[in-house]
Amino acid sequence: MLPENFILYSIQILLVVVMIAMIIVVVRSYLLHRQPIFKRFGLGMLIGFITDFGDTLGIGSFATTTAAFRMTNYIDDDRKLPGTLNAVHAIPVMFQALFFITAVKVELTTLLPMTTAAVIGAYVGTHVTKKWHAPTVQRVMAITLLIAVIIMIVRMITTPGSNNSMGVHGLHGWWLILGIVFNFGIGVLMTMGLGNYAPELIFFSLMGVNPAVAFPVMMLDAALIMPTTALNVIKMDRVSWRGFAGVAIGGVLGVIVAAKFFTSMDVDLLNKLIVVVALWTIFGLLRDSMKKNV
């Protein structure tokens, strides 16, 4: 059996390779197709910094980015919103995973199968949603945001898992099978605009695992789900390139800064603000989905 450290370092190498592949895809799109990745660069950096700063603290980035994009008219086609969320945050989230994959001990027999299931779910999800029309995307995004808001409220009220032992480092038996099935579903839902952090933190807490132990799993999941989704939706032309570089670069900076505050930052007020903003965004998505589409 391979030493655990060797496997973890191999995962880090894989993340770096995938990150380089993503950068090459973005640069190629810019050079060959003149995609406007530097348009509204300053605003994009601000959005990326704030959303991925919160993401690193476990808040998630999809709800906040969706709200920011719609408030600033950052993208002009809601059909591309789910794909853009995954693509634009892929590189920052891989940085997160590099920070946290070895920071907290988690059993590889939990980490690897659950991550694999999530990646397969992401591949399936991109093909399920590829022919959706704008009203369908808007309604599904509204529903996924509502689910995220409910989960965030539950977390704020109950702080699930905070008293769970740090001595539990993984799932076993039927709980692991349930975790694999759960993560497959999360992979599918991420392609529709639902972030994986809050649902996975709740899931691990219910399984008796301390939320701190769940961080490497949920970050590695996101770090491999997002590029899997991104590479598929880019091929399908379901990504908005406007300001892509600004959000991605700002996101990386947000991750680096947030990593220094990870253990001391009080995010309760931020969560409450995000709930309010997300509810307003849900209203806007549903309102727009009801309009007559030409």
matplotlib code that plots the C-alpha trace (Angstrom):
import matplotlib.pyplot as plt

x = [0.0, 1.3, 2.2, -0.5, 1.8, 2.8, -0.9, -1.6, 1.4, 0.2, -3.2, -1.4, 0.5, -2.7, -4.3, -1.3, -1.6, -5.3, -4.8, -2.2, -4.6, -7.3, -5.0, -4.0, -7.6, -8.4, -5.3, -6.1, -9.6, -8.2, -5.6, -7.6, -11.1, -10.3, -12.6, -13.1, -11.5, -10.0, -13.1, -14.3, -11.1, -11.3, -14.9, -14.1, -11.2, -13.3, -16.1, -13.5, -11.7, -14.8, -16.5, -13.5, -12.4, -15.8, -15.5, -12.2, -13.9, -16.6, -19.4, -19.3, -19.0, -21.9, -24.7, -22.5, -21.2, -24.7, -25.9, -22.9, -23.1, -26.8, -26.5, -23.7, -25.0, -21.6, -23.0, -25.7, -27.1, -28.4, -28.2, -24.4, -24.5, -24.1, -21.2, -19.6, -19.7, -17.9, -15.3, -14.4, -13.9, -12.1, -8.6, -9.1, -10.7, -7.7, -5.6, -7.9, -7.5, -3.7, -3.8, -6.1, -5.5, -2.8, -3.9, -6.5, -6.2, -8.9, -9.0, -8.1, -10.7, -13.3, -11.5, -10.8, -14.2, -16.3, -14.3, -14.4, -18.2, -18.5, -16.4, -18.5, -21.6, -20.3, -19.6, -23.2, -24.6, -23.1, -24.8, -28.1, -28.3, -26.8, -30.1, -31.8, -33.4, -33.0, -36.2, -35.4, -31.9, -33.2, -35.8, -33.3, -30.8, -33.5, -34.3, -30.7, -30.1, -33.1, -31.8, -28.4, -30.1, -32.1, -28.9, -27.1, -29.9, -29.8, -26.1, -26.4, -29.1, -27.8, -24.0, -24.2, -21.2, -19.4, -19.3, -18.3, -15.0, -12.0, -10.9, -13.3, -11.5, -13.8, -16.9, -17.1, -19.5, -23.0, -22.2, -19.4, -21.7, -24.3, -21.5, -20.5, -24.2, -24.6, -21.4, -22.5, -25.7, -23.7, -21.5, -24.7, -26.2, -23.0, -23.4, -26.8, -25.4, -25.6, -22.3, -21.1, -19.6, -22.7, -24.4, -21.3, -20.6, -24.2, -23.8, -20.5, -21.9, -24.9, -22.5, -20.7, -17.6, -16.4, -16.9, -13.1, -12.3, -14.8, -12.8, -10.3, -13.0, -15.3, -12.4, -10.9, -14.4, -14.9, -11.3, -12.0, -15.7, -15.3, -12.6, -14.5, -17.6, -15.6, -13.9, -17.2, -19.2, -16.4, -16.6, -20.4, -20.0, -21.9, -19.4, -19.5, -15.9, -16.4, -14.1, -13.1, -9.5, -10.4, -12.7, -10.2, -7.2, -9.2, -10.4, -6.8, -5.9, -9.0, -8.0, -4.5, -5.7, -8.5, -6.2, -4.4, -7.7, -9.2, -9.0, -10.0, -12.5, -16.1, -18.3, -21.8, -22.5, -21.3, -23.7, -26.6, -25.8, -25.4, -28.8, -30.5, -28.6, -29.4, -33.1, -33.2, -31.3, -33.8, -36.7, -34.9, -34.3, -37.9, -39.2, -37.0, -38.0, -41.6, -41.1, -42.0, -38.9, -38.7]
y = [0.0, 3.5, 5.8, 8.3, 11.3, 10.1, 9.9, 13.4, 14.9, 13.1, 14.8, 18.2, 17.5, 16.6, 19.8, 21.8, 20.0, 20.6, 24.2, 24.6, 23.0, 25.4, 28.4, 27.1, 26.8, 30.3, 31.8, 29.8, 31.2, 34.7, 34.3, 32.4, 33.7, 37.1, 36.5, 39.6, 38.1, 41.5, 43.5, 45.2, 43.8, 46.0, 45.1, 41.4, 41.4, 42.9, 40.3, 37.5, 38.7, 39.0, 35.8, 33.6, 35.1, 34.0, 30.7, 29.9, 30.6, 28.0, 30.4, 29.3, 31.5, 30.6, 32.5, 35.6, 35.5, 35.0, 38.0, 40.2, 39.2, 40.1, 43.4, 44.6, 43.0, 41.2, 38.6, 39.2, 35.6, 33.7, 30.5, 30.7, 31.5, 28.0, 27.2, 30.5, 30.0, 26.7, 27.9, 31.3, 29.9, 26.7, 28.2, 29.9, 26.8, 24.7, 27.1, 26.5, 22.7, 23.1, 25.0, 22.6, 19.1, 18.4, 20.9, 18.5, 14.8, 12.9, 9.3, 8.6, 5.8, 8.7, 11.4, 9.5, 7.7, 10.7, 13.0, 10.5, 10.3, 14.1, 14.4, 11.7, 13.6, 16.8, 15.1, 13.8, 17.1, 19.1, 16.9, 16.9, 20.7, 21.5, 22.1, 24.1, 27.4, 30.6, 30.4, 26.9, 27.9, 30.9, 28.8, 26.1, 28.7, 30.3, 26.9, 26.0, 29.4, 28.9, 25.5, 27.1, 29.8, 27.3, 25.3, 28.5, 29.4, 25.9, 26.2, 29.6, 28.5, 25.0, 25.1, 21.4, 19.2, 21.8, 19.4, 16.4, 14.8, 15.8, 12.1, 11.0, 11.3, 9.6, 7.5, 3.7, 1.0, 2.1, 5.7, 5.8, 4.4, 7.1, 9.7, 8.5, 8.7, 12.1, 13.4, 12.2, 14.2, 17.2, 16.9, 17.1, 20.0, 22.0, 22.2, 23.7, 26.4, 24.9, 25.2, 22.1, 23.6, 24.1, 20.8, 18.8, 20.5, 19.7, 16.1, 15.4, 17.0, 14.6, 11.7, 12.6, 14.2, 17.6, 20.3, 21.1, 17.6, 18.0, 21.0, 18.9, 16.7, 19.6, 21.7, 18.8, 18.0, 21.6, 21.7, 18.8, 19.3, 22.8, 22.2, 19.0, 21.1, 24.1, 22.1, 20.6, 23.9, 25.7, 23.2, 23.7, 27.5, 27.9, 30.3, 34.1, 35.3, 38.9, 39.8, 36.2, 37.1, 39.7, 37.4, 34.5, 36.6, 38.4, 35.0, 33.7, 36.8, 36.4, 32.7, 33.7, 36.5, 34.4, 31.5, 33.7, 34.4, 31.0, 30.1, 33.5, 35.0, 35.4, 34.9, 35.0, 38.6, 37.8, 34.8, 36.9, 39.5, 36.8, 35.3, 38.7, 39.2, 35.7, 36.1, 39.3, 37.4, 34.6, 37.1, 38.6, 35.2, 34.1, 37.5, 37.3, 33.7, 34.7, 37.3, 36.5, 35.2, 36.0]
z = [0.0, -0.9, 2.0, 2.8, 2.3, -1.2, -2.2, -0.8, -2.6, -5.8, -5.4, -5.0, -8.2, -10.0, -8.8, -10.2, -13.5, -13.8, -12.9, -15.6, -18.1, -17.1, -17.5, -21.0, -22.0, -20.9, -22.6, -25.8, -25.8, -25.5, -28.2, -30.8, -30.2, -28.7, -25.8, -23.6, -20.5, -19.4, -19.8, -16.5, -15.0, -11.8, -11.0, -11.7, -9.3, -6.6, -7.1, -7.2, -4.1, -2.0, -3.2, -2.9, 0.4, 1.7, 0.0, 1.8, 5.1, 4.2, 3.2, -0.5, -3.6, -5.9, -4.1, -3.6, -7.2, -8.7, -6.7, -7.7, -11.4, -11.5, -9.6, -11.9, -15.2, -15.4, -17.7, -20.2, -20.6, -17.6, -19.6, -19.1, -15.4, -14.0, -16.3, -15.7, -11.9, -12.2, -14.8, -13.2, -9.7, -10.8, -10.4, -7.0, -5.6, -6.7, -4.7, -1.7, -2.1, -2.2, 1.1, 2.9, 1.5, 4.1, 6.8, 8.4, 8.6, 6.7, 5.7, 2.1, 2.0, 2.5, 0.5, -2.8, -3.4, -2.4, -4.7, -7.6, -7.2, -7.2, -10.4, -12.2, -11.1, -12.6, -15.9, -16.0, -14.9, -17.7, -20.3, -18.4, -18.5, -22.0, -23.8, -21.1, -22.1, -20.2, -18.1, -17.0, -16.0, -14.1, -12.2, -11.3, -10.2, -8.0, -6.5, -5.8, -4.2, -2.0, -1.0, -0.2, 1.9, 3.9, 4.6, 5.6, 8.0, 9.5, 10.0, 11.7, 14.1, 15.0, 14.2, 13.4, 14.2, 16.3, 19.2, 17.1, 17.9, 15.9, 16.4, 13.6, 10.3, 7.8, 7.0, 7.0, 5.8, 4.8, 5.8, 3.2, 0.6, 1.5, 1.2, -2.3, -3.5, -1.8, -3.5, -6.9, -6.4, -5.3, -8.5, -10.6, -8.7, -8.9, -12.7, -12.0, -9.7, -6.2, -4.3, -2.5, 0.7, 2.9, 1.9, 2.5, 5.9, 7.0, 5.7, 7.5, 10.7, 10.6, 10.1, 13.3, 11.7, 12.9, 10.1, 10.3, 9.1, 6.2, 4.7, 2.8, 1.3, 0.2, -1.2, -3.2, -4.4, -5.6, -7.0, -9.3, -10.0, -11.2, -13.9, -15.0, -15.5, -16.9, -19.6, -20.7, -20.7, -22.5, -25.3, -25.4, -25.4, -22.1, -20.4, -20.4, -20.9, -20.1, -17.2, -16.6, -15.8, -13.3, -11.3, -11.4, -10.3, -7.6, -6.4, -6.0, -4.0, -1.9, -1.1, -0.1, 2.2, 3.7, 4.5, 7.0, 8.8, 8.6, 12.3, 13.7, 11.4, 12.6, 9.6, 11.3, 10.1, 6.6, 6.5, 7.5, 4.8, 2.2, 3.1, 2.5, -0.8, -2.0, -1.3, -3.4, -6.2, -6.0, -6.4, -9.5, -11.1, -10.7, -11.9, -15.0, -15.7, -15.9, -18.6, -22.1, -23.9, -27.6]

ax = plt.figure().add_subplot(projection="3d")
ax.plot(x, y, z, "-o")
ax.set_aspect("equal")
plt.show()
